[in-house]
Amino acid sequence: MPGVHRDGIDEARLVGLARDLAATGFAVVTVAAPDLQRFRISPAVTDVVEDAVLWVSNQRDLAPDGKVGVLGVSFSGGLSIVAAGRENVRARVAFVLSFGGHGDLARVMHYLCSGEVLSDLEEARRSRIVLGADHVGVHPPHDYGVAVVLLSVAEKVVPFDQVEPLRRGIEGFLLASSLDGVDKPQALVEFGRMRDYAETLGEPARTLMRLVNDRAVGELGARLLPVVDRMVDDPAMPFLSPERAPATPAAPVFLLHGTDDNVIPSVETVLLGEFLQGKSPVHGLLSGLITHAEVNRAPTATEAWRLASFWRQVLEN
């Protein structure tokens, strides 16, 4: 399952990961989630995961024993764990892997707006669930994340007639952000277009869009924080957060996270691991080789061994 990205299953890093896994001899199916391609984290994505597990597990050429492993990247990681605990698919899941995922979406949204994690960090640092981590860190949040938050709560912060125009602007900014790593000239064109677009909006959408364009994470986050913190009791949260879901997976749960992640902080994996202990078989690793859901740093021998050992555990399931 891809993360929040406009390219979905065609995103280059996801394609590379799928090919690497297929090269080991496993049948690999990548599953599109339209809401994630529109930068929206919704209960519909959890339903897509559930439906995909049901379909693939019934294809004997893909799943001879009727079981499948589920791998979710970024926000799909937490959503995949929620789906894997559902009664319809619980017995069909061989394992579920959250790669840079979350335990509690409301807690992540609070972090993206404030830079703070609502947890006991010292206790998290002493966790025995996550192996190989020298530290559990919290870093200033990325502007991409707070823009996704604004997209999610737009109807709560601007008048009704400004919601869709504001969302179109945020989607344009996120598109430019996605392009920035692969086509910088085109990304600059899109960023410029969104700056011009902001001036066509009425207030308060215009000011919010300007803050998005200026990557003013602190100011934008401060405006959104009161709204986000009221979402703790949102009825949708059990469909979006493993720590709030009605049931946990019966299959082993693997949690992989980059120590310096500034979209979903690595403490999410620690807290989720602690929550799952005694409820599901759980294995975790924080790695300095990973930023947000991608391996892109030169390894030391120890880090490479830890990561290879983690993947061996996953593939043995």
C-alpha positions in Angstrom: 0.0 0.0 0.0 1.5 3.4 -1.0 1.6 6.4 1.3 0.2 9.9 0.7 1.5 10.7 -2.7 0.0 11.8 -6.0 1.6 9.0 -8.0 0.1 6.2 -5.9 1.3 2.8 -7.0 3.5 4.4 -9.7 5.6 6.3 -7.2 9.2 5.4 -8.0 10.2 4.3 -4.5 7.2 2.1 -4.1 7.9 0.5 -7.5 11.5 -0.1 -6.5 10.4 -1.8 -3.2 7.8 -3.9 -5.0 10.4 -5.1 -7.5 13.0 -5.9 -4.8 10.4 -8.0 -3.0 9.3 -9.7 -6.2 13.0 -10.5 -6.9 13.1 -12.7 -3.8 10.4 -14.9 -5.3 7.2 -13.5 -3.7 4.2 -12.5 -5.7 3.7 -8.8 -5.1 0.5 -6.8 -5.7 0.5 -3.0 -5.3 -2.9 -1.6 -4.5 -4.1 1.9 -5.4 -6.0 4.0 -2.9 -7.6 7.0 -4.6 -7.9 9.1 -1.4 -4.2 8.8 -0.7 -3.5 10.1 -4.2 -5.6 13.1 -3.3 -3.6 13.6 -0.1 -6.4 12.5 2.1 -6.2 10.0 5.0 -9.7 8.5 5.3 -11.6 5.4 6.5 -12.1 4.5 2.8 -8.4 3.7 2.6 -8.7 1.1 5.4 -11.6 -0.4 3.5 -9.4 -0.6 0.4 -6.8 -2.6 2.3 -9.5 -4.9 3.7 -10.9 -5.5 0.2 -7.5 -6.1 -1.3 -6.6 -8.7 1.3 -9.9 -10.5 0.6 -9.4 -10.5 -3.2 -5.7 -11.5 -3.2 -6.2 -14.2 -0.6 -8.8 -15.8 -2.9 -6.4 -15.9 -5.9 -4.6 -19.2 -5.5 -1.9 -18.3 -8.1 -1.0 -15.4 -5.8 -1.7 -16.8 -2.4 -1.6 -20.7 -2.5 -2.3 -21.0 1.2 -5.0 -18.3 1.2 -2.8 -15.9 3.2 -1.1 -12.6 2.3 1.4 -10.3 3.9 0.4 -6.6 4.0 3.0 -3.9 3.7 1.8 -0.3 4.3 4.1 2.7 3.7 3.8 5.9 5.7 0.2 6.6 6.8 -0.8 3.3 5.0 1.2 1.5 7.7 -1.2 2.3 10.5 -4.2 1.9 8.3 -3.0 -1.5 7.2 -2.7 -2.6 10.8 -6.3 -1.5 11.4 -7.5 -3.4 8.4 -5.6 -6.5 9.4 -7.4 -6.7 12.7 -10.8 -6.8 11.0 -12.9 -10.0 11.4 -13.3 -10.5 7.6 -9.5 -10.8 7.0 -7.9 -11.5 10.3 -7.3 -15.2 9.5 -6.1 -14.4 6.0 -3.2 -12.1 7.0 0.3 -13.8 7.2 1.9 -10.6 8.6 1.5 -6.9 8.5 4.4 -4.4 8.1 4.1 -0.7 8.9 6.9 1.1 7.2 7.1 4.6 8.8 3.5 4.4 10.0 1.5 5.7 12.9 -0.2 4.4 16.0 -2.6 7.2 16.7 -3.5 9.6 13.9 -4.8 12.4 16.3 -1.4 12.3 18.1 0.5 12.6 14.8 -1.7 15.5 13.7 -0.9 17.2 17.0 2.8 16.7 16.4 2.6 18.1 12.8 0.9 21.2 14.1 3.0 21.8 17.2 6.2 19.8 17.0 5.2 18.1 20.3 4.4 14.4 21.0 1.7 13.7 23.5 3.5 11.0 25.3 6.2 10.2 27.9 9.3 10.4 25.7 11.6 9.1 28.5 9.4 6.0 28.9 9.4 5.5 25.1 13.2 5.7 25.0 13.3 2.8 27.5 11.0 0.7 25.4 12.1 -2.9 24.8 9.8 -3.3 21.8 12.0 -1.4 19.3 15.4 -3.0 18.6 18.5 -1.3 17.4 17.6 2.3 18.3 20.2 4.5 19.9 17.5 7.1 20.6 13.9 8.0 20.1 13.9 11.5 18.7 11.4 14.2 17.9 12.3 16.7 15.1 10.6 19.8 13.8 7.7 18.7 11.6 7.9 18.9 7.8 5.8 21.4 5.9 4.3 18.7 3.8 2.7 17.1 6.8 1.0 20.3 8.1 -0.3 21.0 4.6 -1.9 17.5 4.6 -3.5 18.4 8.0 -5.0 21.6 6.6 -6.4 19.7 3.7 -8.0 17.3 6.1 -9.6 20.0 8.3 -10.4 22.6 5.7 -14.1 22.5 6.3 -13.5 23.3 9.9 -11.4 26.5 9.4 -12.9 28.3 6.4 -16.5 29.1 5.3 -18.2 26.4 3.2 -17.8 28.2 -0.1 -14.0 28.5 0.4 -13.4 24.8 1.3 -13.0 23.4 -2.2 -11.0 26.3 -3.6 -8.6 26.1 -0.6 -8.3 22.3 -1.1 -7.4 22.8 -4.7 -4.7 25.1 -3.7 -3.2 22.8 -1.1 -3.4 19.9 -3.6 -1.4 22.0 -6.0 1.2 22.8 -3.4 1.5 19.1 -2.5 1.8 18.2 -6.2 4.7 20.6 -6.5 6.2 19.1 -3.4 6.0 15.6 -4.9 7.6 16.9 -8.1 10.4 18.6 -6.2 12.4 15.4 -5.9 12.1 14.3 -9.5 11.6 17.5 -11.6 12.7 20.6 -9.9 12.1 23.0 -12.8 8.5 21.9 -13.1 8.1 22.0 -9.3 9.2 25.6 -9.3 6.6 26.4 -12.0 3.9 24.7 -9.8 5.0 26.5 -6.6 4.8 29.8 -8.5 1.4 29.0 -9.8 0.1 28.2 -6.3 1.5 31.6 -5.0 -0.6 33.3 -7.7 -3.6 31.1 -7.0 -3.5 32.1 -3.3 -4.3 35.7 -4.3 -7.5 34.7 -5.9 -9.0 33.3 -2.7 -11.1 35.1 -0.2 -10.2 35.4 3.5 -9.4 33.5 5.6 -8.5 30.9 2.8 -6.1 33.4 1.2 -4.0 33.8 4.4 -4.0 30.0 5.1 -2.8 29.4 1.5 -0.1 32.0 1.8 1.2 30.2 5.0 1.2 26.9 3.1 3.2 28.5 0.2 5.6 30.2 2.7 6.1 26.8 4.5 5.3 28.7 7.7 4.9 25.5 9.7 4.9 27.2 13.1 2.3 29.8 12.3 0.0 27.5 10.3 0.3 24.8 12.9 -0.7 27.1 15.7 -3.8 28.1 13.8 -4.8 24.5 13.2 -3.9 23.0 16.6 -7.1 23.8 18.4 -9.1 22.2 15.6 -6.8 19.2 15.5 -6.9 18.6 19.2 -10.7 18.5 19.1 -10.4 15.6 16.7 -9.3 13.2 19.4 -12.9 12.1 19.9 -13.8 12.1 16.2 -15.9 9.0 15.4 -13.6 8.2 12.4 -10.5 7.7 14.6 -11.1 4.0 15.3 -11.0 3.5 11.5 -7.7 5.4 11.2 -5.6 4.6 14.3 -4.4 1.1 15.3 -4.4 2.2 19.0 -8.1 3.0 18.8 -9.3 0.1 16.6 -11.7 -2.5 17.9 -9.3 -5.3 17.4 -5.6 -5.9 16.6 -4.2 -8.4 14.1 -3.7 -12.1 15.0 -0.7 -12.2 12.6 2.7 -10.9 13.5 3.1 -7.1 13.2 6.4 -5.6 12.1 7.2 -2.0 12.7 10.0 -0.3 10.8 10.8 3.4 11.2 13.5 6.0 10.6 14.9 7.6 13.7 14.8 11.1 12.2 11.4 11.0 10.5 9.8 14.4 10.6 6.5 13.5 9.0 5.5 10.7 11.3 7.9 10.8 14.3 9.7 7.5 15.2 8.1 7.6 18.7 4.9 6.5 17.0 6.4 3.1 16.3 7.6 2.8 19.9 4.2 3.7 21.3 2.4 1.5 18.9 4.7 -1.4 19.8 4.0 -0.9 23.5 0.3 -0.9 22.8 0.4 -4.1 20.8 2.5 -6.0 23.3 0.4 -8.8 24.7 -2.3 -8.2 22.0 -0.4 -9.2 18.8 3.0 -10.7 18.1 5.1 -7.5 17.5 8.6 -6.8 16.3 10.1 -3.4 15.7 13.2 -1.6 14.5 14.2 2.0 14.4 16.9 2.6 11.8 19.2 5.5 11.1 19.3 4.5 7.5 15.7 5.6 6.9 14.3 9.1 6.7 10.5 9.0 6.1 9.6 5.6 4.6 12.7 5.2 2.4 16.2 3.9 2.8 18.6 6.6 1.6 21.6 6.8 3.9 25.0 5.1 3.8 24.9 2.2 6.2 27.3 1.2 8.9 27.9 -2.5 9.2 25.8 -2.7 12.3 22.9 -0.8 10.9 22.9 -2.8 7.7 22.9 -6.1 9.7 20.0 -4.9 11.8 18.0 -3.9 8.8 18.8 -7.2 6.9 17.8 -9.2 10.0 14.6 -7.4 10.3 13.6 -8.1 6.7 14.6 -11.7 7.1 12.1 -12.0 10.0 9.4 -10.4 7.9 10.0 -12.6 4.8 10.0 -15.8 6.9 6.3 -15.2 7.6 
